[in-house]
Amino acid sequence: MAEDVVAEIVASVLEVLVTPGQEVEAGDTVVLLESMKMEIPVLAEEAGTIADVRVNVGDVIQAGDVIATFDDPTA
């Protein structure tokens, strides 16, 4: 089953740290956001494989926007 990594705040994308096909573990940083001059890491909640990255460096994202989608290896 696919899971989405979703933004919780309005922010700018500083760095994208994953690519499609990459394996991630729970707690790995997917992207680094900037909001109000603070850097905010967005973490994978579960282990899996990145299926799709939907943001690019410099994008301004809104709360609820999908950042990336990953496939759960247990599905």
N, C-alpha and C positions, 0 to 999 in steps of 0.2 A: 504494500500500500504506500502511495506517495504521501509525503509530509511536506508542508510548507514552512519555511522560515520567514516570519513576518515582522515588519518594523513595528516597534511599539511607540515611536515618537516621530515627529517631523525632524528630518536631519539631512545632511549632505553626505554622500558616500565618499570617504577618504581613500579607502583601499578595499579591493576585492581579493580575498585570500584563497579562494577555491575556484576550480574549473570543473565543467561537466566531466563526469567519469571518475572524479577523485573520490577516494574513500575518506570518510571523516569519522571521528569518534565523538561520543557525547562530550560536550565541553570545548570542542575545537572552535576557534574563531572562524566564522564564515566571511564576515565583512567588518570593516572598521568604519563607524559613522562619526560625524562631528555635529554637535548641536550646542549652541551657546558656548562656544570655545572649549568644549569638553570632548575628548575622544571616548567613544562608547563602542566596545566590542559586542558584536551580535554572535551568539554561540549556538552551535548545533545542540539540540536537546537530546538527540539519540544518535547512535551510530548508523551509518548508511553510506550510500553512494550518491554524490551530487548528480542530479538528472538535468537541472537547468539553472542557470544564473540569470536573473532578470534585471539586474542593475549594473551600471557602469560607474567608474570613478567620475565624480562631478555631478551625478544625478542628485536632485532634491527629491526625497521620498516622503510620503505622508504616513501617518500611523495607519496600520492595516495593510499597507502595500506588501506584496510578496517580494522577498529579496531573492530567495532561491528555493528550489524544490529538490528533495532527495528521496531516493527509494529506500525503504526499510528492507535490509537483507533478510529479515525473519518472515517477510510476507510471502 
